[in-house]
Amino acid sequence: MQKLLAAARTAKSHVVYSLSAGASAADIAPDLAPAKGDPVVTSGPDKFLRTDLERILNELRVSTVIVAGTAAHGAVLHTASGAALRGMRVIVAVDGISAETLYPEQYALWHLLNAPRISNQVTLSSTDRITY
């Protein structure tokens, strides 16, 4: 993830962070932590729900999002789906997601590749294949 994040910053891509309720940016590993000015939203599994995420992405004119993170079956699945349903292209960094066991990771990826109106917007990739 460090390499992907560094590449995004070098390319001057926008980086937006999301947190679960009760978490803070200080909970993020220091080498992956938000830089000054990076937006941070806090919500449940769908980071679009009751946050400014949609407004932030629209103001930045983002048309493609790269999604990575923990809770593959929570925030990754629901936020990636939300972005796809809003017409954005979604790239999921498969080696940048996690869950307590392998099954939720597999299910989340299967769902993103098979759900109506979502699957045609989603591409699965790996951090070493994503370029800017």
LINTA-V628794 format. One record per helix or strand of 3 or more residues. SS is the DSSP state (@ for helix, = for strand). FROM is the first residue (numbers start at 1). TO is the last residue. If there is no record, write none. Layout:
BEGIN
SS_FROM_TO, SS_FROM_TO
END
This chain:
BEGIN
@_2_10, =_17_19, @_25_27, @_30_32, =_40_42, @_53_59, =_64_70, @_72_85, =_89_98, @_102_114, @_119_121, =_122_125
END
